[in-house]
Amino acid sequence: MVKFSLIIPVAPYRNCEIMDSIKKLDYPKKECEVITEYGYNPSDNRNRAIKKSKGKYLVFLDDDGILEKDYLKQAEKFLKKHPDVDIVGGPQLTPPSDRYFAKTSGYVMSSWFGTYTMSSRYSKREENLDADEYSLTSANCIAKREVFKKIKPFDPRLFPGEDPELYARAKKAGFKLAYTPQLIMYHRRRPTFFQYCKQFFKYGFVRMRKEKINKTPVLMVNPVFFIPSFFVLYLATLPLWLALHPIFLWPLIMYGILILCFSVYEVHSHSDWKALPVLPFLYLSMHVAYGLGMLYSLIKK
């Protein structure tokens, strides 16, 4: 049995770009295998690869990622230090080579104001040995083989959203999840505004479907996920509220102030002041797209 099985789902119309960095990994080739599965459903692709795999640990990666040279060495080091961890993931950082729009959208995704606790998926945060679905993604994750002997693999009814559904189910089954900033991969951001909005619209769309599959009562769903939808409804009905009293403009004013403050903070943190004109608009677009996606899913239901 090899130690690591690298599992990569690839759509038929895409290139498996991550293979370039896999070939450069500083790790014994006899200790790992690479399985690429082609198809339109990433969950089906991963599930077929799981059945074919022989590794003690299954490494789930996206086809357009870029791995650090010492990725598997860092993984081995962490797993030796924490043998009780069943699933561990790390951040998918914005590549330095990304262009202006993609790099700027990466600032929003890695911002707490942009993606709340999920920001650890897109930036280096402190190690967490009691992680959950909010910290991990299937683009950068390692799981023990035993996990899939006890629970079902990825749910093909979800895309995206198949990874938080799996992690929530695994944690409920008693498996230990962890997050480490040492398990680094780079993941290109969406290159256009339309693709960026579409990405977060889909995230909002699948959220309640994911909760339904996990059998999460509505009252137990994290209320933060509903805020963008309420914000969208507020914007749509703002003229009616203003007809009642000007005080109803204050939530929008406060939101605008928060956007500006976090935008300044991000450009200062990344020393990239050229991003400042675009950041407020990207924050707004992300929140509106996510809210619209969730509302559409409820209407469609």
Secondary structure, 3 states (H helix, E strand, C coil): CCCEEEEEEECCCCCCCCHHHHCCCCCCHHHEEEEEEECCCHHHHHHHHHHHCCCCEEEEECCCEEECCCHHHHHHHHHHHCCCCCEEECCEECCCCCCHHHHHHHHHHCCHHHHHHHHHHCCCCCCECCCCCCCCCCCEEEEECCHHHHCCCCCCCCCCCHHHHHHHHHHHCCCCEEECCCCCEEECCCCCHHHHHHHHHHHHHHHHHHHHHCCCCHHHCCHHHHHHHHHHHHHHHHHHHHHHCHHHHHHHHHHHHHHHHHHHHHHHHCCCHHHCCCHHHHHHHHHHHHHHHHHHHHHHC
